Amino acid sequence: MSARPPAPTGPYVIATVLTSLDGRTDDPMRFAGPYFDADAQDEAAHVLDGCAGVLFGRRTYEAFAGAWPGASGAFADRINALPKYVVAARLDRTRWSNSHLLSGDAAGAVAALKQRSAGGLAIYGLGRLTRTLLGHGLVDRVRFNVHPVLAGGPPAEGDDRPEAFALQSARTRASGVVVLDYAVRSGPARPAGDRP
């Protein structure tokens, strides 16, 4: 495992985006769930270590609020303890402990929250809220978690998991382009540790 980059200092917003090889970022649990192993959970908890709160749009909040409140482990314990700030015009109340609705202009509300934050603010996904914050220069770092699957279309008949690949090598060009060389794995997607 490679070394983790240090967290930014001062108030910052860090976005974590789960994506497939073909760039799908919507419905990440369709392809990312099997890869949320102990290493991924440890890394996700590490991202939250320097954070003073978590930002959510409505759909991501509802997905997380349905999954994490009763869970335990490093990531679950950390995200459950942190304040959660929800930007959602169509949500009148929250159901997850320590959740707060932000009203008004999303960019303005997050800018004010960021300015008074004692640490970072995490956000998950590449939905409308993340794109709005990116467009207003409020996101300081984006972490793309690229999963070795093609998830672009509907699953093939009888196969509810996307096609998978095995990483052979990774190289970063001076331009910042990351070249990922994969071998095609036969059968449905599954983490490397789950190979028959």
SERO-4910 file (N, C-alpha, C, O; in steps of 0.05 Angstrom, whole numbers):
BEGIN
 pado doro    nc1    nc2    nc3   cac1   cac2   cac3    cc1    cc2    cc3    oc1    oc2    oc3
  Met    A     17    -23      0      0      0      0     18     25      0     38     26     14
  Ser    A     10     45    -16     27     69    -18     19     88      5     -2     85     18
  Ala    A     37    106     10     33    125     32     10    144     26      5    151      3
  Arg    A     -5    151     47    -28    169     44    -17    198     43      1    205     58
  Pro    A    -30    214     26    -22    242     26    -31    256     52    -52    248     63
  Pro    A    -17    275     62    -26    289     86    -51    305     80    -56    313     58
  Ala    A    -68    308    101    -92    324     98    -84    353     95    -64    362    105
  Pro    A   -100    368     80    -95    397     78    -97    409    105   -107    397    124
  Thr    A    -86    433    108    -88    447    134   -108    469    132   -116    478    110
  Gly    A   -118    478    155   -138    499    156   -165    489    146   -168    465    142
  Pro    A   -184    507    143   -210    499    132   -207    489    103   -194    502     87
  Tyr    A   -219    467     97   -218    456     70   -242    438     65   -255    429     83
  Val    A   -248    433     39   -268    414     31   -255    393     14   -241    399     -5
  Ile    A   -259    368     22   -247    345      7   -270    327     -3   -286    318     13
  Ala    A   -270    323    -29   -291    306    -41   -280    278    -46   -257    276    -57
  Thr    A   -295    258    -39   -287    230    -46   -308    220    -66   -332    220    -61
  Val    A   -297    212    -89   -314    203   -111   -308    174   -118   -285    167   -124
  Leu    A   -328    157   -116   -325    129   -124   -333    127   -153   -355    136   -161
  Thr    A   -315    116   -170   -320    115   -198   -312     88   -209   -295     75   -199
  Ser    A   -325     80   -231   -317     56   -246   -297     64   -267   -292     88   -271
  Leu    A   -284     44   -280   -265     50   -301   -277     67   -323   -263     83   -336
  Asp    A   -303     63   -329   -315     78   -350   -329    103   -341   -346    115   -355
  Gly    A   -322    112   -317   -330    139   -307   -357    141   -294   -366    163   -289
  Arg    A   -370    119   -288   -395    120   -274   -391    128   -245   -374    117   -231
  Thr    A   -406    148   -236   -404    157   -208   -431    156   -195   -433    159   -170
  Asp    A   -452    151   -210   -478    148   -198   -482    120   -189   -471    101   -201
  Asp    A   -498    115   -169   -504     89   -158   -478     73   -153   -476     50   -162
  Pro    A   -459     84   -138   -433     71   -134   -436     44   -119   -418     27   -122
  Met    A   -457     40   -103   -458     14    -89   -463     -9   -108   -458    -32   -101
  Arg    A   -472     -3   -132   -475    -24   -152   -448    -37   -159   -446    -61   -164
  Phe    A   -427    -20   -159   -401    -31   -166   -380    -29   -144   -361    -44   -144
  Ala    A   -384    -11   -125   -363     -6   -105   -366    -23    -79   -347    -28    -65
  Gly    A   -390    -31    -73   -396    -45    -48   -377    -68    -42   -366    -70    -20
  Pro    A   -372    -86    -62   -355   -109    -57   -326   -101    -51   -310   -117    -40
  Tyr    A   -318    -76    -57   -291    -68    -53   -287    -52    -28   -265    -42    -22
  Phe    A   -308    -48    -12   -306    -33     13   -296    -52     35   -310    -57     55
  Asp    A   -271    -61     32   -258    -79     50   -245    -64     73   -249    -40     76
  Ala    A   -230    -78     90   -217    -65    113   -199    -43    105   -198    -22    119
  Asp    A   -184    -46     83   -165    -25     74   -181     -1     65   -173     22     72
  Ala    A   -203     -5     50   -219     18     41   -232     32     65   -233     57     66
  Gln    A   -241     17     85   -253     29    108   -233     45    124   -239     67    134
  Asp    A   -209     35    127   -187     49    141   -181     75    126   -177     96    139
  Glu    A   -179     74    100   -173     98     85   -195    118     87   -190    142     90
  Ala    A   -220    109     86   -243    127     88   -243    140    116   -249    164    118
  Ala    A   -237    125    137   -236    137    163   -213    157    165   -216    178    178
  His    A   -190    151    152   -167    169    152   -175    196    140   -166    217    150
  Val    A   -190    196    118   -199    221    106   -215    238    126   -212    262    126
  Leu    A   -231    225    142   -248    239    161   -232    248    186   -242    265    201
  Asp    A   -208    238    190   -193    245    214   -189    275    218   -190    285    240
  Gly    A   -183    289    196   -179    318    199   -204    334    194   -203    359    193
  Cys    A   -227    321    192   -252    335    185   -268    343    210   -268    328    230
  Ala    A   -281    365    208   -298    375    229   -328    370    222   -345    376    239
  Gly    A   -333    360    198   -361    355    190   -362    342    163   -342    340    149
  Val    A   -386    334    155   -391    322    129   -414    336    116   -434    342    128
  Leu    A   -410    342     90   -430    356     74   -445    335     57   -434    315     48
  Phe    A   -471    339     54   -488    320     39   -508    335     22   -519    356     31
  Gly    A   -513    325     -2   -537    332    -17   -559    313     -7   -553    294      8
  Arg    A   -583    317    -16   -606    300     -6   -602    270    -12   -605    254      6
  Arg    A   -597    263    -37   -596    235    -44   -573    220    -29   -577    198    -19
  Thr    A   -549    232    -28   -527    219    -14   -533    218     16   -526    198     28
  Tyr    A   -545    239     27   -552    238     55   -571    215     61   -567    200     80
  Glu    A   -592    212     45   -611    191     49   -599    163     47   -605    145     62
  Ala    A   -580    160     28   -566    134     25   -549    128     49   -550    106     60
  Phe    A   -533    148     58   -516    144     81   -532    140    106   -525    123    123
  Ala    A   -553    156    110   -570    154    134   -584    128    136   -592    119    157
  Gly    A   -588    114    113   -599     88    113   -579     66    119   -587     43    125
  Ala    A   -554     72    116   -533     51    119   -516     53    144   -509     33    155
  Trp    A   -508     77    152   -487     80    172   -495     83    201   -479     76    219
  Pro    A   -519     93    208   -525     98    237   -522     73    254   -514     76    277
  Gly    A   -529     50    245   -528     26    262   -502     10    258   -498    -11    271
  Ala    A   -484     20    241   -459      5    235   -437     13    255   -439     33    270
  Ser    A   -416     -4    256   -393      1    273   -368     -4    257   -369    -16    236
  Gly    A   -346      5    268   -320      3    255   -308     31    253   -321     50    260
  Ala    A   -283     33    244   -269     58    244   -284     80    228   -288    102    238
  Phe    A   -292     73    203   -306     93    187   -334     99    198   -341    123    202
  Ala    A   -349     79    205   -376     83    215   -376     99    241   -392    117    244
  Asp    A   -358     92    259   -356    107    284   -350    136    280   -361    154    292
  Arg    A   -331    141    261   -323    169    256   -345    185    243   -351    207    251
  Ile    A   -358    174    222   -379    189    208   -403    193    225   -417    213    223
  Asn    A   -409    173    242   -432    176    260   -427    198    281   -446    211    289
  Ala    A   -402    202    289   -396    222    309   -395    250    298   -400    269    313
  Leu    A   -388    253    273   -384    280    262   -411    294    257   -431    281    251
  Pro    A   -411    321    258   -434    336    249   -439    332    219   -419    331    204
  Lys    A   -464    329    211   -471    325    183   -487    349    174   -507    356    187
  Tyr    A   -479    362    152   -493    385    142   -506    378    115   -492    370     96
  Val    A   -532    382    114   -547    373     90   -558    397     75   -573    413     86
  Val    A   -551    398     50   -562    419     32   -583    406     15   -578    391     -3
  Ala    A   -609    412     22   -631    399      8   -656    415     10   -666    419     32
  Ala    A   -666    425    -13   -690    441    -13   -715    423     -7   -735    433      4
  Arg    A   -713    397    -14   -736    379    -11   -733    360     13   -740    337     11
  Leu    A   -722    370     34   -719    354     58   -726    372     82   -713    393     86
  Asp    A   -747    365     97   -755    383    119   -744    375    146   -744    390    165
  Arg    A   -735    350    148   -723    341    174   -702    320    168   -702    307    148
  Thr    A   -684    317    188   -663    297    185   -669    274    204   -683    277    224
  Arg    A   -658    250    198   -663    227    215   -638    214    227   -639    195    242
  Trp    A   -615    225    220   -589    215    229   -579    234    251   -580    258    247
  Ser    A   -569    223    273   -560    240    295   -539    260    286   -523    255    268
  Asn    A   -540    283    298   -520    305    293   -522    315    265   -501    323    254
  Ser    A   -546    315    253   -550    325    225   -563    352    227   -580    357    243
  His    A   -555    370    208   -565    397    208   -572    405    179   -556    400    161
  Leu    A   -595    416    175   -602    426    148   -590    453    143   -592    471    160
  Leu    A   -578    457    120   -568    484    112   -588    495     93   -596    482     73
  Ser    A   -597    519     98   -617    531     80   -605    553     63   -583    563     68
  Gly    A   -620    561     43   -612    582     26   -593    573      4   -593    549     -4
  Asp    A   -577    591     -6   -559    586    -28   -537    566    -19   -523    570      1
  Ala    A   -535    543    -33   -516    522    -25   -488    532    -24   -474    527     -4
  Ala    A   -478    546    -44   -451    555    -44   -446    575    -22   -425    574     -8
  Gly    A   -464    593    -17   -461    613      4   -461    600     32   -445    607     49
  Ala    A   -480    580     36   -481    567     62   -456    551     67   -446    551     90
  Val    A   -446    537     47   -421    521     50   -397    539     54   -379    533     70
  Ala    A   -396    561     39   -373    579     42   -372    590     71   -351    592     83
  Ala    A   -395    597     82   -396    607    110   -388    585    129   -373    590    148
  Leu    A   -398    561    125   -391    538    142   -361    532    140   -348    528    161
  Lys    A   -350    533    116   -322    527    112   -305    548    127   -284    542    139
  Gln    A   -313    573    125   -297    595    137   -296    592    167   -275    599    179
  Arg    A   -317    583    180   -317    580    209   -310    553    219   -309    547    243
  Ser    A   -303    535    200   -296    507    208   -268    506    220   -250    520    211
  Ala    A   -266    489    240   -240    485    253   -223    464    239   -200    459    247
  Gly    A   -234    452    218   -219    431    203   -232    428    176   -244    446    165
  Gly    A   -230    404    165   -240    399    139   -270    392    139   -282    386    160
  Leu    A   -281    393    115   -308    384    110   -307    364     88   -296    369     67
  Ala    A   -317    340     93   -317    319     72   -343    319     57   -364    327     68
  Ile    A   -342    311     32   -366    308     16   -362    283     -1   -340    277     -9
  Tyr    A   -384    269     -6   -382    244    -21   -398    246    -47   -420    256    -48
  Gly    A   -386    236    -69   -399    234    -94   -393    258   -112   -379    277   -104
  Leu    A   -403    257   -136   -399    278   -156   -427    287   -166   -431    291   -190
  Gly    A   -445    290   -147   -472    299   -154   -474    329   -156   -454    343   -158
  Arg    A   -498    339   -155   -504    367   -160   -489    385   -139   -478    405   -146
  Leu    A   -490    377   -113   -477    394    -93   -447    395    -97   -436    417    -97
  Thr    A   -434    373   -102   -405    373   -106   -398    390   -131   -379    406   -130
  Arg    A   -413    387   -152   -408    403   -176   -413    433   -172   -398    449   -182
  Thr    A   -433    439   -156   -438    467   -149   -414    479   -133   -405    501   -139
  Leu    A   -405    463   -114   -382    473    -97   -357    475   -114   -341    494   -110
  Leu    A   -352    456   -132   -329    458   -150   -331    483   -167   -311    497   -170
  Gly    A   -355    488   -178   -359    512   -194   -355    538   -180   -349    558   -193
  His    A   -358    538   -154   -353    562   -138   -326    563   -124   -321    580   -107
  Gly    A   -309    544   -131   -282    544   -120   -280    536    -91   -262    544    -77
  Leu    A   -300    521    -81   -301    514    -53   -289    487    -46   -286    481    -23
  Val    A   -283    471    -66   -271    445    -61   -241    447    -65   -231    458    -85
  Asp    A   -226    438    -45   -197    440    -45   -183    415    -55   -161    417    -66
  Arg    A   -196    392    -51   -183    367    -60   -205    348    -68   -226    347    -56
  Val    A   -199    332    -89   -218    311    -98   -202    284    -98   -181    283   -110
  Arg    A   -213    264    -85   -201    237    -85   -219    219   -102   -241    213    -94
  Phe    A   -208    209   -124   -223    191   -141   -215    162   -133   -191    155   -134
  Asn    A   -234    146   -125   -229    118   -119   -239    103   -144   -263     98   -147
  Val    A   -220     95   -161   -227     82   -186   -229     52   -181   -210     39   -173
  His    A   -253     41   -187   -258     12   -182   -254     -3   -209   -262      7   -230
  Pro    A   -242    -26   -207   -235    -41   -232   -258    -56   -245   -258    -80   -249
  Val    A   -279    -40   -252   -302    -51   -264   -313    -32   -286   -308     -8   -285
  Leu    A   -327    -43   -305   -343    -27   -324   -371    -28   -315   -383    -50   -312
  Ala    A   -383     -5   -309   -410     -4   -298   -428     13   -315   -449     21   -306
  Gly    A   -420     19   -340   -434     39   -356   -462     32   -365   -478     50   -367
  Gly    A   -468      7   -369   -495      1   -379   -509    -16   -359   -499    -22   -337
  Pro    A   -534    -24   -367   -549    -42   -349   -535    -69   -348   -522    -77   -367
  Pro    A   -537    -84   -326   -524   -110   -325   -535   -129   -346   -558   -127   -354
  Ala    A   -518   -147   -355   -527   -167   -374   -548   -185   -361   -549   -188   -336
  Glu    A   -565   -197   -377   -586   -214   -366   -575   -235   -347   -556   -250   -355
  Gly    A   -585   -237   -323   -576   -256   -304   -551   -248   -290   -541   -264   -272
  Asp    A   -539   -226   -296   -514   -217   -283   -519   -189   -271   -521   -170   -286
  Asp    A   -520   -187   -245   -526   -162   -232   -501   -147   -224   -503   -126   -210
  Arg    A   -477   -157   -231   -452   -143   -224   -437   -137   -249   -437   -153   -268
  Pro    A   -423   -115   -250   -408   -107   -274   -384   -124   -279   -374   -138   -262
  Glu    A   -374   -122   -304   -349   -136   -312   -325   -125   -297   -324   -102   -291
  Ala    A   -306   -143   -290   -284   -135   -273   -257   -139   -286   -254   -153   -306
  Phe    A   -237   -126   -275   -209   -126   -285   -190   -129   -262   -197   -124   -239
  Ala    A   -166   -137   -268   -145   -140   -248   -122   -121   -255   -111   -122   -277
  Leu    A   -115   -103   -237    -94    -84   -241    -67    -97   -246    -58   -114   -230
  Gln    A    -54    -90   -268    -27   -100   -274     -5    -79   -267     16    -86   -256
  Ser    A    -11    -54   -273      9    -33   -266     -5     -6   -267    -26     -2   -279
  Ala    A      7     14   -254     -3     41   -253     21     60   -256     42     55   -244
  Arg    A     17     80   -272     39     99   -277     27    127   -279      6    131   -291
  Thr    A     41    146   -267     32    174   -269     51    189   -288     75    190   -284
  Arg    A     39    201   -308     55    218   -327     60    245   -314     46    253   -296
  Ala    A     80    259   -324     86    286   -315     62    305   -318     60    324   -302
  Ser    A     45    299   -337     22    316   -342      0    312   -321    -19    328   -319
  Gly    A      2    291   -304    -18    285   -285    -36    263   -293    -53    253   -278
  Val    A    -34    254   -319    -50    232   -328    -41    206   -314    -17    201   -313
  Val    A    -60    190   -305    -53    165   -293    -60    142   -312    -82    140   -321
  Val    A    -40    126   -319    -44    104   -337    -47     79   -321    -29     71   -306
  Leu    A    -71     67   -324    -77     42   -309    -79     19   -329    -94     20   -348
  Asp    A    -63     -1   -325    -62    -24   -343    -75    -48   -329    -66    -57   -308
  Tyr    A    -97    -57   -340   -113    -78   -328   -115   -103   -346   -115   -101   -371
  Ala    A   -116   -126   -334   -122   -151   -348   -151   -157   -343   -162   -151   -322
  Val    A   -165   -167   -363   -193   -173   -361   -197   -199   -345   -184   -219   -350
  Arg    A   -214   -197   -325   -221   -220   -308   -246   -233   -319   -265   -218   -325
  Ser    A   -248   -258   -321   -273   -270   -330   -292   -272   -306   -284   -275   -284
  Gly    A   -318   -270   -312   -338   -272   -291   -345   -245   -280   -334   -225   -289
  Pro    A   -364   -244   -261   -373   -218   -250   -351   -206   -233   -333   -219   -224
  Ala    A   -355   -180   -228   -335   -165   -212   -334   -176   -183   -354   -183   -171
  Arg    A   -310   -177   -173   -306   -183   -145   -278   -174   -137   -260   -174   -154
  Pro    A   -274   -167   -112   -248   -158   -103   -227   -180   -107   -234   -203   -108
  Ala    A   -202   -171   -109   -180   -190   -113   -179   -212    -92   -173   -235    -99
  Gly    A   -186   -206    -67   -185   -225    -46   -207   -246    -48   -206   -267    -34
  Asp    A   -227   -241    -65   -249   -260    -68   -246   -278    -92   -265   -293    -99
  Arg    A   -223   -278   -105   -219   -295   -129   -221   -325   -121   -212   -333    -99
  Pro    A   -233   -341   -139   -235   -370   -133   -208   -383   -133   -206   -407   -128
***
